[in-house]
Amino acid sequence: VRTLEILPGEVVFIDQTALPAVERYVHCHTWQEVAGCIADMTVRGAPAIGVAAAGGLALAAATAAAGGADSAGFEAEMERAAEGLLATRPTAVNLRWAVEQMRAAWRACSGAPGDCAQRLLARAHAILDDDIERCLRIGAHGAPLFAPGARILTHCNAGALATAGYGTALGVIRSAAAMHAGISVLVDETRPWLQGARLTAWELAVEGIPYHVISDNMAGHFFSCGEIDAVVVGADRIAVNGDTANKIGTYTVSVLAKEHGVPFYVAAPLSTVDLSLASGAGIPIEERDPAEVTSFHGHQVAPVGAAARHPAFDVTPAANVTAIITEAGVLRPPFAPALVGVCGAAEGCRS
């Protein structure tokens, strides 16, 4: 599955709001259109929106250069685009990481705006390719954690659709299924956007990996029946102590896993690590439109006028996390020295 492409003059996304019923693609020609696709969930998943932002900034550079901007005007337009993209979704740190990578590239460019635009397009391509390579390494490191026949629970979608390709949590599952016979998956539906039921199930079907979709409130039953051997989820931001923000409902799953002695793994690239935060208490939690809870795809499912809350993420404490699977290897508690160590040895963490 190719989530997105960065081309000269456009960024193309598979429309994740239409899956699994329709496979269609959205063509963006301005950074503002890219920002709109990030905000409305056409493209989602922490690594994917980071790559999308890089593509949006490449479009901004091309537009500014084609419009005849001088160096000062080019810089001003790039900053405007960067801030606009950063404002779309606050929780996933990969978005800011990618913007900062692109910002460093344009500030280091001393050529004409046209030359800088070409360099920024190349840098966006490099960020995309790098994300796929990181996911492949995450999968290779994570696969040996699972035994043949393992029954794995995952929450939300952290597959190819959430990245530039291959996936983090689902990439680990893909690698495990390639290594071991009999791997199967329980897929939490993930209310209210149903990323598990719509997207993870679709990806697993494409890959031919056996799965069952369950509603979010069924997970406890399957834990208590001994039908879950491990949990693997993605992440949108990881604090230096290992506290992890991920899709709402992940914390609940982690509590159930801890209660039943089931390993709970987080799979994420180092671009998800935020060394500036000592703990998850500092992670901003996006609150989305309550109408996304009271309706789905335009169909009202609660009384008209019903009050609702919609935090899009929650924070799983490090004490509930068995290990963090990164492109640099499998990290175990205590997480702070482990994360600081790999961030010091490899490019990727935000500080």
C-alpha positions in Angstrom: 0.0 0.0 0.0 1.4 3.4 -1.0 -0.1 6.0 1.3 1.3 9.0 -0.5 3.5 10.2 -3.3 5.4 13.5 -3.6 5.7 14.6 -7.2 6.8 17.8 -8.9 3.8 20.1 -8.5 1.6 17.8 -6.5 1.3 15.5 -3.5 -1.1 12.5 -3.9 -2.8 10.8 -1.0 -5.0 7.7 -0.8 -8.2 9.0 0.7 -8.4 7.2 4.1 -11.8 8.6 4.8 -13.2 6.6 1.9 -11.6 3.2 2.7 -12.5 0.4 2.6 -15.6 1.0 0.4 -13.8 3.1 -2.2 -10.1 3.3 -3.1 -9.6 6.8 -4.4 -6.8 9.4 -4.5 -6.6 13.1 -3.7 -4.3 15.3 -5.7 -3.0 18.4 -3.8 -1.3 21.2 -5.6 -0.8 23.7 -2.7 0.4 23.4 0.8 -3.0 24.7 2.0 -4.6 21.7 0.3 -2.1 19.4 2.0 -2.9 21.0 5.4 -6.6 20.4 4.7 -6.0 16.7 4.0 -4.1 16.4 7.3 -6.8 18.2 9.3 -9.7 16.3 7.9 -8.1 12.8 8.2 -7.7 12.2 4.5 -4.1 11.4 5.5 -3.5 10.3 9.1 -1.0 8.4 11.2 1.9 10.2 12.9 4.7 9.2 10.4 2.4 9.8 7.4 1.4 13.3 8.3 5.1 14.2 8.9 5.9 13.0 5.3 2.8 14.8 4.1 4.0 18.1 5.7 7.4 17.7 4.0 5.6 17.3 0.7 3.4 20.3 1.4 6.5 22.4 2.1 8.0 21.3 -1.2 4.9 22.6 -2.9 5.1 25.9 -1.0 8.7 26.3 -2.2 7.8 25.5 -5.8 4.9 28.0 -5.7 7.0 30.8 -4.2 9.8 30.3 -6.7 7.4 30.2 -9.6 5.8 33.4 -8.4 9.1 35.2 -8.6 9.7 35.6 -4.9 13.1 37.0 -3.9 15.1 35.4 -1.1 13.2 37.3 1.7 9.9 36.6 0.1 10.7 33.0 -0.3 11.7 32.7 3.4 8.5 34.5 4.5 6.3 32.2 2.4 8.1 29.1 3.7 7.6 30.2 7.3 3.9 30.9 6.7 3.5 27.4 5.2 5.4 25.8 8.0 3.3 27.4 10.7 0.1 26.6 8.8 1.0 22.9 8.5 2.1 22.7 12.2 -1.3 24.1 13.2 -3.2 21.1 11.7 -2.7 18.5 14.4 -0.9 19.1 17.7 -0.3 15.7 19.2 1.9 13.8 16.7 5.5 15.0 17.0 6.6 13.6 13.7 4.8 16.5 12.0 7.0 19.0 13.8 10.1 16.9 13.2 9.5 16.8 9.5 8.8 20.5 9.3 12.0 21.2 11.2 14.0 19.0 8.8 12.6 21.0 5.9 13.2 24.3 7.7 16.8 23.4 8.2 17.1 22.6 4.5 15.7 25.9 3.2 17.7 27.9 5.7 20.9 26.2 4.6 20.2 26.9 0.9 22.0 30.0 -0.3 21.0 29.7 -4.0 18.1 31.3 -5.9 14.6 30.3 -4.8 14.2 28.0 -7.8 17.3 26.1 -6.8 16.1 25.9 -3.2 12.8 24.6 -4.3 14.5 21.7 -6.1 16.6 21.0 -3.0 13.4 21.0 -0.8 11.7 18.6 -3.2 14.7 16.2 -3.0 14.7 16.6 0.8 11.0 15.7 1.0 11.7 12.6 -1.2 14.5 11.6 1.2 12.1 12.0 4.2 9.6 9.7 2.5 12.2 7.1 1.6 13.7 7.3 5.1 10.3 6.6 6.7 9.8 3.4 4.7 13.3 2.2 5.6 12.8 2.9 9.3 9.6 0.9 9.2 11.3 -2.0 7.6 13.9 -2.0 10.4 11.2 -1.7 13.1 9.5 -4.8 11.6 12.8 -6.7 11.5 13.6 -5.9 15.2 10.0 -6.6 16.4 9.2 -9.9 14.6 11.4 -12.1 16.9 9.4 -11.0 19.9 6.5 -13.2 18.8 6.2 -16.9 18.7 4.6 -19.1 16.0 0.8 -19.0 16.3 0.9 -15.8 18.4 -2.5 -14.1 18.7 -1.8 -10.3 18.6 -4.2 -7.5 19.5 -3.7 -4.1 17.9 -5.5 -0.8 18.3 -6.2 1.8 15.6 -4.1 1.7 12.4 -0.3 1.8 12.5 0.2 0.1 9.1 1.3 1.2 5.7 -1.6 3.7 5.7 -0.2 5.5 8.8 3.3 5.8 7.3 4.9 6.3 4.0 4.7 2.5 3.6 5.0 -0.8 5.4 3.9 0.4 8.9 5.1 0.5 12.5 2.9 -1.8 14.7 1.4 -3.4 11.6 4.8 -3.6 10.0 5.9 -5.6 13.0 2.9 -7.9 12.5 3.7 -8.2 8.8 7.3 -9.2 9.6 6.2 -11.6 12.3 3.7 -13.3 9.9 6.5 -13.7 7.3 8.8 -15.2 10.0 6.3 -17.4 11.9 3.4 -19.6 10.9 -0.1 -19.1 12.4 0.1 -15.4 13.4 -3.4 -14.0 13.8 -4.7 -10.6 14.8 -7.5 -9.2 16.9 -8.4 -5.7 15.5 -10.0 -3.2 17.8 -12.6 -1.2 15.8 -11.2 2.1 17.3 -14.2 4.4 17.8 -15.1 7.0 16.7 -13.2 7.0 13.4 -13.1 3.2 13.1 -9.5 3.1 11.9 -9.1 -0.5 13.0 -12.3 -1.8 11.4 -11.9 0.3 8.2 -8.2 0.5 7.7 -6.3 -2.2 9.7 -8.7 -4.9 8.6 -8.3 -3.7 5.0 -4.5 -3.9 5.2 -4.5 -7.3 6.8 -6.9 -8.6 4.1 -4.6 -7.3 1.4 -1.6 -9.0 3.2 -3.5 -12.3 3.7 -3.0 -12.3 7.5 -5.9 -13.8 9.4 -7.8 -11.4 11.6 -11.0 -10.7 13.5 -12.5 -7.3 14.1 -13.8 -6.8 17.6 -15.6 -3.8 19.1 -13.4 -1.8 21.6 -15.4 -3.0 24.6 -14.7 -6.7 23.8 -11.0 -6.6 24.4 -11.3 -7.3 28.1 -13.3 -10.5 27.4 -10.6 -11.9 25.1 -7.9 -11.0 27.6 -9.8 -12.8 30.3 -10.3 -15.9 28.1 -6.5 -16.1 27.5 -7.0 -15.4 23.7 -4.4 -12.6 23.5 -0.7 -13.4 23.6 0.7 -9.9 22.9 -0.4 -6.3 22.1 1.4 -4.1 19.6 0.4 -0.5 18.9 1.9 2.6 17.3 2.6 6.0 18.8 2.1 9.6 18.1 4.5 11.0 20.6 6.8 9.3 23.2 8.2 11.3 26.2 11.7 10.7 27.4 10.5 8.5 30.2 8.6 6.2 27.8 5.1 7.6 28.4 3.3 7.2 25.1 0.5 9.1 23.4 -1.5 7.0 20.9 -5.1 6.8 19.6 -7.7 7.2 22.3 -8.4 3.8 23.9 -4.8 2.6 23.9 -4.4 3.4 27.6 -7.4 1.1 28.4 -5.8 -1.7 26.4 -2.5 -1.2 28.2 -4.3 -1.6 31.6 -6.0 -4.8 30.5 -2.7 -6.2 29.2 -0.9 -5.4 32.5 -3.7 -6.9 34.5 -3.5 -10.2 32.5 0.3 -10.4 32.2 0.3 -9.9 28.5 3.3 -8.1 26.8 2.4 -4.6 25.6 4.7 -3.3 22.8 4.9 0.1 21.3 6.3 0.3 17.7 7.5 3.7 16.5 10.3 5.4 14.7 12.7 7.7 16.6 11.0 10.7 15.0 8.2 10.0 17.4 10.4 10.5 20.5 10.2 14.0 22.1 13.2 14.4 24.3 11.9 17.8 25.4 9.2 16.2 27.4 10.1 14.5 30.7 6.8 12.7 30.9 3.5 12.3 29.1 1.9 15.0 31.2 3.4 17.5 28.7 1.9 15.9 25.6 -0.8 18.1 24.0 -4.0 16.0 23.5 -6.0 17.1 20.4 -9.7 17.5 21.0 -11.7 17.0 17.8 -15.2 18.0 16.9 -17.7 16.3 19.2 -19.9 15.6 16.2 -17.4 12.9 15.2 -18.6 11.0 18.3 -22.3 11.7 17.9 -22.4 10.8 14.1 -20.5 8.8 11.6 -20.2 9.6 7.9 -23.0 12.0 8.2 -25.4 9.7 10.0 -26.5 10.8 13.5 -26.0 8.0 16.1 -26.9 10.0 19.2 -29.9 12.3 20.0 -29.7 15.6 18.2 -28.1 18.1 20.5 -26.4 15.5 22.6 -23.3 16.8 24.4 -20.1 14.8 23.7 -16.3 15.0 24.3 -13.7 13.8 21.7 -10.1 13.6 22.9 -8.4 12.0 19.9 -5.5 10.5 22.0 -4.6 9.3 25.4 -1.3 8.6 27.2 -0.2 5.2 28.3 2.3 5.4 31.2 5.7 3.8 30.7 5.0 1.4 33.6 2.4 -0.3 31.3 4.9 -0.7 28.3 6.9 -3.9 28.0 9.2 -2.6 25.3 9.4 0.1 22.6 10.4 -1.2 19.2 12.3 1.3 17.1 14.5 1.2 14.0 17.5 1.2 16.4 16.3 -1.9 18.2 14.0 -3.1 21.0 14.2 -0.8 24.0 13.3 -2.0 27.5 12.8 -0.2 30.9 14.2 2.0 32.2 13.3 3.9 29.0 14.9 7.3 29.7 18.5 6.1 29.4 17.6 3.8 26.5 15.9 6.5 24.6 18.6 9.1 25.3 21.2 6.6 24.2 19.7 5.7 20.9 18.8 9.3 20.2 22.4 10.3 20.7 23.6 7.6 18.4 21.0 8.0 15.6 19.3 10.8 13.7 15.7 11.2 14.4 14.6 12.2 17.9 13.3 15.7 18.6 14.9 17.7 21.4 
